[in-house]
Amino acid sequence: MSIDIRVCPPERFAEMLKTAEVAFSEDVPDDLVERVRKVSEPERFVCALDGDRFVATGGVFSVGLSVPGGELPAGGVTWVTVLPSHRRRGLMSGMMRLMIDDCHRRDEPLAMLWAAEGAIYQRFGFGLATVCVNLDAEPKAVGFAREWPREGSCRLLPAGEGLDLVTPVYEVARAQRSGFLSRTPNWWAGILPTPEKDGKGGEVRRLAVYETERGPEAYAIYKTKAEWNPRGPACLLTVEEAIGCTPRGTREIWRYLLDVDLVRTLKMWRLPYDHPLIALAAEPRRLGMTVSDGLWLRIVDVTAALEGRTYGSSGSDRLTFDLRDDYCPWNAGRWVLEVSEGRGRVARTEEAADLALDANDLASMFLGGFTATALAAAGRVVELRPGALAVADGLFPTATKPWCPQEF
């Protein structure tokens, strides 16, 4: 029987998502299915059917992504799975074709994802856009490098409250760094603590908000797991998200997290490697930092993407490049980027190229996660005109590294 790759039948949406239990080796509870349903458009979820049986899944969320100088619409590729019984049959390739083409039709110049295995998605033109620092910290041994005064106060909020306090903090922080996703109230509902979750027992999700006379400046969402051994308390604190919109807010919410009683280990994922906590720490080694890949980005439309962000000054406001893109051939070819007053104009050109690069490399440069010089050192970007790497580095800089604090 032939396998049909198609949009998921809306009435079988929950059944399709539960197919992912096998591929991800995780339970997909009913409340998670409902949360996904509330933030998704069913027509953007695809599947592979072997007869009447789901054997592969995938989908795209419609979100906004903060980019240097603004925001662009983006397709968040998610829930991509193939059952072990149907691997090596081109099912993922077929679903990716549908999803990327759907982004193109919807005028989303960017697609993005969190990769279980990065090698898979590089084949489709995705480039590593953010690098994550993960913590396995000894909180009582970290300390602060200076004696900053304690200002303002932190308070725990009851489950179901706090949306009005965290939203403005998140939006200000989002405007300061590229890589943040837009959030609707339905997105927030899956992130903040809920009374229903508390009622089920287990590890309770908590929300702490840091406030001053100016209002909320930071928040943290975290869980604690009680554990004791013959030496005493050895609790685990897992930070799901900690965001500050001011330097003071960032410092004080982390002071709060590092001071939680009875905690021996603090874990967190997805911080940027220039996060202020690293400079705040008196003993950064005690943060137990490891580095991993973060958000992967795909340039779906070169013109709309490059004209949708701002640029720096490099002494030259003109860069030509040969772009290789076999998967999205409408992007391939020679382009010129001309920058005036921080904004770019992009057009095709017959001029000699300054740089040669792949779609993956342009994606890695786009949010400011990697410079052209760094990619050239890895043998990825090729400098065709002396000085072109320095021009690209000057045009694509960001004051801070991109950060996507949310998996999807």
N, C-alpha and C positions, 0 to 999 in steps of 0.2 A: 504494500500500500504506500502511496506517495505521501510525503510530508508537506503540509501546507503551512507556509510562513505568512502570517496575516495579522491584522489588528485583532486584539483579544475580543471575543464576544462580551459585551458589557455585562450580561447576566451571569457570566462565569468569572468575573474579575477576582473574587475572593478565592475561588478554586485555583486560578492561575498563580496568585501570589503564594499560596500554600505549596505549590510545586517547588518553590525555592527552598523549602525545608530540607530537601534531599541534597541540593547542591551546596548550600551554606552550612549544612549540619546544625541547623538551629531551628527552634520552634518558631512558627509564625502565629502568634496568638490573635484571637478575634479583634481585640482592641487595637492592635497594630494595623490590621487590615482596614479598620474603620478610619484610623488616622491617615493612612495613605490615601484612602478613597476621598477624604475631605480636601486634600491638597493636590489632587491629580485630576487630569482630564482623561477619562477612560479611552478615548480614541487615540491617545498617545502611547498606550501600552500594547505591545505586540507579543506574539507567541509563535511557537511551532507546534502544530498538531499532527500527531501520528494517528490517523484515523480520528477518533474522538478524544484522544488522550494527550494532555499537555506534556511536551518533552523539552521545551525551552521557553524562556521568558525574558522580557526586557521592557523598559518603559522610559519615558522622558517627562520630567517635571518642567513646567514653565516658570522660570524665576528671573530676577534681575541680578546681575553680578556687578559689584563695584569694581571699576577700572580706574586707572590714573585720570583724575579730572572729572569723573562722572560715573555713569552706570550704563550697561548695555543689556538687552534681553539675551538670555542664554537658555539652552536646553540642558537640563541636568539628567544625564543618562544614568539609569539605576535599575536594580533588580535583574541584572543580566545573569542568567543561569542556563546551563544545558545539562540534562540528566546524564549520568555516566554511561548509560546504555546507548546514547545517541551522539557521543562526541566524535570529532573528526569527520563530520558530514556536511560542514559548511553552514550549520544552522546559525551560529553566532554571526558569521559574515552576512548572512541574509538578513538577520534582524538589524544589525548595525546599518546596513544599507538603507533599510526602511526608516530608521530613526534619524540618521544624519540627513537624508533627503527631506524628511519632515521638518527638521530644523531649518533647512534651506528654504523650503516653501513658506515657512512662517516668518521669514526675514529675521531669524535669530543668527547673528553673525558668529556666535560662539556656542560650542557644546563643551560639556565638562563632565567629569566623573571621578569617583574614588575607585581605584583599581585594586582588585584582589591580587592580580598579577600584571605588572606594568608592561611586560613584553607583549602581552596579547594586544593591548590597545595602541601601542606604538605602530602596529601594522596599519591602523586606521587613521594615522596622522595626529594622534594625541601626543602632546609633549608635557614633560613634568613642569608644572607652573609654580608650585609651592613646595618648599622643603619643611618638614615638621620636626620639631624637637619634642620628645616624649620624656616624661619625668617618672622616676621611681625613687622618690626622695625620702630622706630622713628629716622630717620637718623641724624637729627640735635642734638639729645640728646645723641647719642652713644659716640662720641668722641674717641680720641686715648689716651692710658694710658701713653704715653711718647711723647715728642716733637721731633719726628723723622724729620730730614730735608727733604724738598721736593727735589727730585732728578729726572732728566729726565723730560718727558712731556707726556701727553695724547693727542690724537687727534681722532676726529671722521672721519670715512672713508665713502665715498659715497657708496650707495648700489651697490652690485655687485663686490666690491673690497675687498682686504684684505686676500684672501686665502693664499697667499705667506707669510704673516706675522703671521697669527694665527697658521698655521700648525706646524712650528717648536716649538712654545710655547707649544702647546698641546702635541706634541710627547715627549718633555723633561719632562713635568709634568706627562705624562703617564708612563714614565720609573721610576718615583719616588714613585708611589702608585699602588697597585693592584686594579682591578675593572674597569679600563678604557677600553673602546672599541676601536678597530681599526676603522679608518675612511678613506674612499676613497673620491675622489672629489665629487662623487655623494652623499655621506652622508653629506659632508660639504654643498652642495647646498641646502639641506633642513634645515640647521641650521643658515647659514649666511643670512643677509638681502639681498633681491633681488629687483631690480627696479620694477619688475612686482607687487610685494606685495605692494610697496610704492604707485604705481599707483592706487590701489584699495581703498585708503583712510583707515580710521580707525586708530588703534594704529600702529605706524610705528616701526619696529624693527631697532635698531641702533647698530653699532659696534664701540667701542672705543678701541684703542690700546695704551698701555704704552710702550715707547721706551726710551733707553739711548744710550750713545755712543757705547754700545755693540750690539745694535739692539733691537728688540721687546722682552719684558720680561713678558708681561701680556696682556690680552684682556678681554673685557666684551661685552656680547650681551644682550640688554635690551630693554624694551618698557616703554613709559610713557603715562599716561592717564590724561588729563587735568581735573581738578575739582576745583571749587571755592565755598565758602560759605560766610556767612556774616562776618566771622573772617578773610577771605583772602584766599590765595592759599592752596589747600589741595590735591595736585596731588599725583597720585600713580605711583611708579616706580617698575616695575617687572623685576627682573634679571633672564634671562633664563640660562646664563652661565657666570661665571667669573673664569678664570684660570690664574694663575701665575706660571712661571717656576723658579723663584727665590724668596726668602723672600721679597726682595725689590719690585719686580713686584707685588706680592700678596698685599703687604701693599698699594702701590700707586694706584692700580686699584680700591681697596676698598675705598681709600681716595676720588678718583674721584666719585664713585657711591654715597657715603654718602654726597658729597658736591653739587650734582645736585640741581639747584635752584628750588624753589616752591614746592618741594616734602615734603609731610607730612608723607607718609607711603612707606616703601620699603619692598617688598616681594621677597622671594626666597625659592626654595625647593631643597632638595637633597644634602646639604652640609654634610661632615663627621663631627662627633662630636668632633674631635680634629682639626678642621679647624683653621688656624692661626688667622682669624678674631676674634674669641672668646677671644684669649689672647691679641690681639691688643686693644680691646674695653676698654675704661675707664668705661663705664657703660654697662656691658654685659646684664643686665636685660632689657635694652632698645632695645636689639635686638629682643625681643619677641620670644624667641626660643621655639619650640615644637619639639618633637621627634616622628618619624614614621619609619615604616619598609622601607627598600630600595630594593636592588637587592636580588632576591632569586636564589639560585644556586642548581644544581643537578649534582652529580657525576655520569657520564654515564659509565666511565671506570676507575676503581680504580687504576690499574697499571699505565696507561698513565697519569692520573691526578697527582698522587703522585710523579711520576718520572719526571714530567714536571715543578716542582717548586723547589726552594731552601729552605734550612732549617738552623736553628740556632744550637747552641750547648747547651746541657742541662746537661753535665757531663756524660750522657749516650747516645750513638748513635744508640740505638736499642729499638724499641717499637713494641709489638705484640698486636693485637686487633681483637676481634670478631665483625664482621660487619653484621648487620641485614638489608636485602634489599629484600623485597618481590616483589617489582615492577620490579627491574632489577636483577633477581636471579643470573646472571653471576658474580655479585659483592659480593654476600653473602659468608660468611665463615670466616676463621681465616687467618690473614695476618701478615707478619712481615715487618716492615720498618727499613732498615739499612741505616744510614747516614754516608757518608765519604766526607770530604772537602766540606760540604754544599749541596751535591747532594744525592738523595735518591734512593735506590733500593728496590723494593717491590716484595714479593713472597708469595705464600701460605705456611702455616706451620702447623705442628701438635703440636707445643709447647703450653704450657699454655698461655692464653691471659693475658695481663696487663690491658686492658680496654675492655669494651663492649659498643657499641654505634650503633645507627641507621644511615642509609644513610643521613638523614636530619642533624644529628649532625656533621658528617664528613664534609658536605657541609658548615655548619656554621663556622667550624674551618679553612677551606681550605684557604681562602684569608686573614685570620688573624682577622676577625671581632669579633670572640668569642674565648675565651680560653677553654680548656678542664675543667679547674677548675670551670669556670663560668657555664658551661653547667652541670657539676656535681652538683653544688649548686641548679640547677633547677630540679635535679632528672633525667636528660637525659643521661649523660655519667656516667657509673658505673666503679669505680676503683676496679679492681680485685687483684692488687698487690700494697701494700703500696708504695707510692712514684711515681707511674706511672703517676698521673696527673701532677706532677712537671716536669717529663720527657717530656710529651706531650707539656706542656706550653713552655718549652725551645726549643723544635724542631720547633714549629709552630709560633714563634713570628714574628711580623712585626714592623718596626720602626714607621710607621704611620698606621692609620686605613684605610681599603679599602674604596674606593670612586668610585661610578659610577655616573658621572654627567649627564648622558643622559638616558632618557627613550626611549623605542623603541616599 
